[in-house]
């Protein structure tokens, strides 16, 4: 049976708000939650970017048994994989078996801030494979060292380890990355009903398959379109811009080309008809995703929770 989750959008909400929203998501019946890991929001209008590992501590305290995962962390530049391994292990201990760990090759927006060179995707994929290997070694316990092409680890040992290690769910958007995800991951992560989930499965990939559906619920569709255009115009940017632009200013400049009509005709669900939301979620399920999490754009999360509790989630009970 497919599970429906809720997006904790750390680009739009502060840490304590996110903890409150996680508790509310559990209360209304969402099956899990995914939290984004950003150093910057996409645009300054979104306005937030709390440190995900601190926020997850608050979420763990605010929820009872809601599974929560990072979607996704980039363990190759801004934070060394040794520190990511420790952060994820500690978080998994706090969630008592209800944490899952998404990883990917990242976006320049978040990862270039330390001044390191931003390499092309094939190199970042090599770095990710090494990082996952390091993380798994450290999760085995005991003192570990590692000497790779991209990372060095000397005499590292994690003393706080969970009884149940979290699955490492690897993000992929292309065929090569999907095959790599099948090789190194315990699950698959994408945004939108990408066909590459088939590539992942054909390459021997197993485990849960996650994807996000972006919506902007309001009682009036015109209001929803306006809100989405104001708060999330970056959804309409095509190609590799999302992974290559370095600052919120650059994203804002690119988003000047995004019209209200682009939002209305794009992938964001703005129709307030419950059946439209149900049908779109089922498209993800039909595409092969067994975990679909829903991102509600904008400040009004309460109306969204009420709408989904009453009209959408019961269709998936």
C-alpha positions as CSV (number, residue, x, y, z in Angstrom):
1,X,0.0,0.0,0.0
2,X,1.3,3.5,-0.9
3,X,2.0,5.9,1.9
4,X,1.2,9.7,1.7
5,X,3.5,12.1,3.4
6,X,3.9,15.7,4.2
7,X,6.8,18.1,3.2
8,X,8.4,20.0,5.9
9,X,9.6,22.9,3.7
10,X,12.6,24.4,5.4
11,X,12.9,27.1,2.8
12,X,9.6,28.6,3.9
13,X,9.3,27.9,7.6
14,X,11.4,28.3,10.8
15,X,12.5,25.4,12.9
16,X,9.8,25.5,15.6
17,X,7.1,26.0,13.0
18,X,8.4,22.9,11.2
19,X,8.2,20.9,14.4
20,X,4.6,22.1,15.0
21,X,3.7,21.2,11.4
22,X,5.2,17.7,11.8
23,X,3.1,17.1,14.9
24,X,0.0,18.4,13.0
25,X,0.8,16.1,10.0
26,X,0.9,13.1,12.3
27,X,-2.3,14.2,14.0
28,X,-4.3,14.5,10.8
29,X,-3.1,11.1,9.4
30,X,-0.1,11.6,7.1
31,X,2.1,8.5,7.0
32,X,5.5,10.2,7.1
33,X,7.2,13.5,6.6
34,X,10.2,14.6,4.5
35,X,12.3,17.7,5.4
36,X,14.5,19.6,3.0
37,X,18.1,20.4,3.8
38,X,19.1,23.8,2.5
39,X,21.7,26.4,3.4
40,X,19.7,29.0,1.4
41,X,16.1,29.2,0.3
42,X,15.6,29.3,-3.5
43,X,14.4,32.9,-3.3
44,X,14.5,35.5,-0.6
45,X,10.7,35.6,-0.5
46,X,10.7,32.1,0.9
47,X,12.8,33.5,3.7
48,X,14.1,30.6,5.8
49,X,16.8,27.9,5.9
50,X,17.2,26.5,9.4
51,X,19.9,23.9,10.0
52,X,18.2,20.6,9.3
53,X,19.9,18.5,12.0
54,X,18.9,20.9,14.8
55,X,15.4,21.1,13.4
56,X,15.1,17.3,13.4
57,X,15.8,17.3,17.1
58,X,12.7,19.5,17.6
59,X,10.7,17.3,15.3
60,X,11.7,14.1,17.1
61,X,10.5,15.7,20.4
62,X,7.2,17.0,18.8
63,X,6.1,13.7,17.2
64,X,5.3,10.3,18.6
65,X,6.0,7.7,15.9
66,X,5.9,9.6,12.6
67,X,8.6,8.4,10.3
68,X,10.7,11.4,9.1
69,X,13.5,11.6,6.6
70,X,15.9,14.2,5.1
71,X,15.0,14.8,1.5
72,X,17.8,15.1,0.6
73,X,21.2,15.8,2.2
74,X,24.3,16.4,0.1
75,X,27.2,14.7,2.1
76,X,30.0,15.7,-0.3
77,X,30.9,19.4,0.1
78,X,29.4,21.7,2.7
79,X,29.6,19.1,5.4
80,X,32.2,16.3,5.3
81,X,30.7,12.8,5.2
82,X,32.2,12.0,8.6
83,X,30.0,14.7,10.2
84,X,27.0,13.7,8.2
85,X,27.4,10.1,9.4
86,X,27.4,11.3,13.0
87,X,24.5,13.6,12.5
88,X,22.3,11.0,10.8
89,X,23.2,8.3,13.4
90,X,22.3,10.7,16.3
91,X,19.1,11.6,14.5
92,X,18.2,8.0,14.0
93,X,18.8,7.4,17.7
94,X,16.3,10.2,18.5
95,X,13.7,8.8,16.2
96,X,14.0,5.2,17.5
97,X,13.8,3.5,14.1
98,X,11.6,6.0,12.4
99,X,14.2,7.9,10.5
100,X,15.2,7.5,6.8
101,X,18.2,9.2,5.3
102,X,18.1,10.7,1.7
103,X,21.3,11.7,0.0
104,X,22.1,13.3,-3.4
105,X,24.6,15.2,-5.4
106,X,23.3,18.6,-4.2
107,X,22.8,22.1,-5.7
108,X,25.4,24.8,-6.1
109,X,23.1,27.2,-4.2
110,X,23.7,25.3,-1.0
111,X,27.1,23.6,-1.4
112,X,29.5,26.2,-2.9
113,X,29.4,28.4,0.3
114,X,32.7,27.0,1.6
115,X,34.5,28.2,-1.5
116,X,35.2,24.7,-2.9
117,X,35.1,24.2,-6.6
118,X,31.6,23.1,-7.8
119,X,32.4,20.0,-10.0
120,X,30.3,18.6,-12.8
121,X,27.6,16.0,-12.0
122,X,29.7,12.9,-12.9
123,X,32.4,13.9,-10.4
124,X,29.8,14.7,-7.7
125,X,28.4,11.2,-8.3
126,X,31.8,9.7,-7.6
127,X,32.0,11.8,-4.5
128,X,28.6,10.6,-3.3
129,X,29.5,7.0,-3.8
130,X,32.6,7.5,-1.6
131,X,30.6,9.4,1.0
132,X,28.0,6.7,1.2
133,X,30.8,4.1,1.7
134,X,32.3,6.2,4.5
135,X,28.9,6.6,6.2
136,X,28.3,2.9,6.1
137,X,31.7,2.1,7.5
138,X,31.3,4.5,10.4
139,X,27.8,3.0,11.1
140,X,29.4,-0.4,11.6
141,X,31.0,0.9,14.8
142,X,34.6,0.7,15.8
143,X,37.5,2.9,14.7
144,X,37.5,3.5,10.9
145,X,39.9,5.0,8.4
146,X,39.3,5.6,4.7
147,X,41.6,6.9,1.9
148,X,39.7,7.6,-1.3
149,X,40.1,9.8,-4.4
150,X,37.9,12.5,-2.8
151,X,37.8,12.0,1.0
152,X,40.1,11.0,3.8
153,X,39.1,9.7,7.2
154,X,41.5,8.9,9.9
155,X,40.8,7.1,13.2
156,X,37.1,8.0,13.3
157,X,34.6,6.3,15.6
158,X,31.0,7.0,16.3
159,X,30.0,6.2,19.9
160,X,26.3,7.1,19.5
161,X,24.7,4.6,17.1
162,X,21.1,3.6,16.8
163,X,19.9,0.1,17.4
164,X,18.3,0.2,13.9
165,X,20.4,1.9,11.2
166,X,18.4,4.1,8.8
167,X,18.0,3.2,5.2
168,X,20.0,5.4,2.8
169,X,17.7,6.5,0.0
170,X,19.5,7.9,-3.0
171,X,18.2,10.7,-5.2
172,X,18.5,10.4,-9.0
173,X,17.1,12.2,-12.0
174,X,18.9,10.6,-14.9
175,X,19.7,7.1,-16.1
176,X,23.3,6.9,-14.8
177,X,22.3,8.3,-11.4
178,X,19.4,5.9,-11.2
179,X,21.8,2.9,-11.8
180,X,24.2,4.3,-9.2
181,X,21.3,4.6,-6.7
182,X,20.5,1.0,-7.3
183,X,24.1,0.0,-6.6
184,X,24.7,2.1,-3.4
185,X,21.3,2.8,-1.9
186,X,18.5,1.2,0.1
187,X,15.8,3.1,-1.8
188,X,15.2,5.6,-4.5
189,X,14.3,9.3,-4.4
190,X,13.1,11.7,-7.1
191,X,10.8,14.8,-7.5
192,X,7.9,14.3,-9.8
193,X,6.8,11.0,-11.5
194,X,10.2,10.4,-13.2
195,X,10.5,7.5,-15.5
196,X,13.9,6.7,-14.0
197,X,12.3,4.7,-11.3
198,X,12.0,2.0,-13.9
199,X,15.8,2.2,-14.6
200,X,16.4,2.0,-10.9
201,X,14.3,-1.2,-10.6
202,X,15.8,-2.8,-13.8
203,X,19.3,-2.2,-12.3
204,X,18.3,-4.3,-9.3
205,X,17.3,-1.4,-7.0
206,X,15.0,-2.4,-4.1
207,X,13.5,-0.7,-1.2
208,X,11.1,2.3,-0.9
209,X,10.6,4.8,-3.7
210,X,10.0,8.4,-2.7
211,X,8.7,11.3,-4.8
212,X,7.2,14.7,-4.1
213,X,4.0,16.3,-5.3
214,X,3.9,20.1,-5.1
215,X,0.5,21.7,-4.5
216,X,-0.9,25.1,-3.5
217,X,-4.3,24.6,-1.9
218,X,-6.7,27.5,-1.5
219,X,-10.5,27.7,-1.7
220,X,-10.1,29.7,-4.9
221,X,-7.8,28.5,-7.6
222,X,-6.8,32.0,-8.7
223,X,-5.6,32.7,-5.2
224,X,-3.6,29.4,-5.2
225,X,-1.9,30.4,-8.5
226,X,-1.0,33.8,-7.2
227,X,0.4,32.3,-4.0
228,X,2.5,29.7,-5.9
229,X,3.8,32.4,-8.2
230,X,4.8,34.5,-5.3
231,X,6.4,31.9,-3.1
232,X,7.6,29.1,-5.5
233,X,8.3,30.4,-9.0
234,X,11.4,28.3,-9.1
235,X,9.2,25.2,-9.9
236,X,8.9,26.5,-13.4
237,X,12.6,26.7,-14.1
238,X,13.8,24.1,-16.6
239,X,17.0,22.2,-17.2
240,X,19.9,22.3,-14.8
241,X,19.3,25.8,-13.5
242,X,18.2,24.4,-10.1
243,X,21.6,22.7,-9.6
244,X,23.8,25.4,-11.1
245,X,22.7,28.8,-10.0
246,X,24.7,30.0,-6.9
247,X,22.6,32.5,-5.1
248,X,19.0,33.5,-4.3
249,X,19.6,36.6,-6.4
250,X,20.4,34.5,-9.4
251,X,17.2,32.5,-8.8
252,X,15.2,35.6,-8.5
253,X,16.6,36.9,-11.8
254,X,15.7,33.7,-13.5
255,X,12.3,33.6,-12.0
256,X,11.5,37.0,-13.6
257,X,10.9,35.0,-16.7
258,X,8.3,32.8,-14.9
259,X,4.8,34.1,-15.5
260,X,1.6,33.5,-13.7
261,X,0.5,31.5,-16.7
262,X,3.6,29.3,-16.4
263,X,2.5,28.4,-12.9
264,X,-1.1,27.8,-14.0
265,X,0.0,25.5,-16.8
266,X,2.9,23.8,-14.8
267,X,3.1,20.8,-12.5
268,X,1.9,22.5,-9.3
269,X,-1.6,21.3,-8.3
270,X,-3.7,24.4,-7.7
271,X,-7.2,23.0,-8.4
272,X,-9.2,22.9,-5.1
273,X,-11.2,19.9,-6.2
274,X,-10.2,17.0,-3.9
275,X,-10.5,14.5,-6.8
276,X,-7.8,16.4,-8.7
277,X,-5.4,15.9,-5.8
278,X,-6.3,12.2,-5.4
279,X,-5.9,11.6,-9.1
280,X,-2.5,13.3,-9.2
281,X,-1.3,11.3,-6.2
282,X,-2.4,8.1,-8.0
283,X,-0.3,9.1,-11.0
284,X,2.7,8.9,-8.8
285,X,1.7,5.5,-7.5
286,X,1.1,4.2,-11.0
287,X,4.6,5.5,-12.0
288,X,6.1,3.2,-9.3
289,X,6.4,5.3,-6.2
290,X,5.2,3.8,-2.9
291,X,5.9,6.9,-0.8
292,X,4.5,10.3,-2.1
293,X,4.9,13.4,0.0
294,X,3.0,16.6,-0.6
295,X,4.4,20.1,-0.5
296,X,1.9,22.8,0.3
297,X,3.3,26.1,-0.9
298,X,3.0,29.3,1.1
299,X,2.1,30.4,4.6
300,X,-1.4,28.8,4.9
301,X,-0.6,25.3,6.1
302,X,-3.7,25.0,8.3
303,X,-6.3,25.1,5.5
304,X,-4.2,22.5,3.7
305,X,-4.2,20.2,6.7
306,X,-7.9,20.5,7.1
307,X,-8.5,19.9,3.3
308,X,-6.3,16.8,3.2
309,X,-7.6,15.3,6.4
310,X,-11.3,15.6,5.3
311,X,-11.0,15.1,1.5
312,X,-7.8,13.5,0.3
313,X,-6.2,11.2,2.9
314,X,-9.3,9.0,3.4
315,X,-9.0,8.0,-0.3
316,X,-5.7,6.2,0.6
317,X,-6.8,4.5,3.8
